[in-house]
Amino acid sequence: MNAHLGLLLRQAHRRAAVALNEVLAPLGLTGRHFGVLLLIDRDGVSTQRDLIRETGSDKAGMARTVEDLEKHGYLSRTPSRADKRLAELTLTEAGRAVFTTARRQAGKTAHELFGMFSPAELETLEDLLTRFVDAGRS
């Protein structure tokens, strides 16, 4: 096994994170905010517990991220009907609008970052990373 694989993954993540943060900054967002918006958009409703599990974030970091998004009016927090200890998080109209813009900007950035790869190579990369992530969930 390549001893440098972990380092390469870390460097790739850093490069992508820096580029994403730069393009999202004019919207008042970071990559961390974008990830939360992405997950809530995908799932419709989420909780901080679910977001922590999906992102690997710590509780304090996720609390700050959710508070930021709520303060900007992008998320609404309502008590869960299933478990009153939890709050359900959903996107507001403003949250959906900013996410649409952020997703478009992130897509342009992804195209710039990964433009050197063919569609088949990108598909292979995504498949490999998905298998790697899914194997860690078992």
Secondary structure, DSSP 8 states (H G I E B T S, - for coil): --TTHHHHHHHHHHHHHHHHHHHHGGGT--HHHHHHHHHHHHHSSB-HHHHHHHH---HHHHHHHHHHHHHTTSEEEEE-SS-TTSEEEEE-HHHHHHHHHHHHHHHHHHHHHHTTS-HHHHHHHHHHHHHHHHHHH-
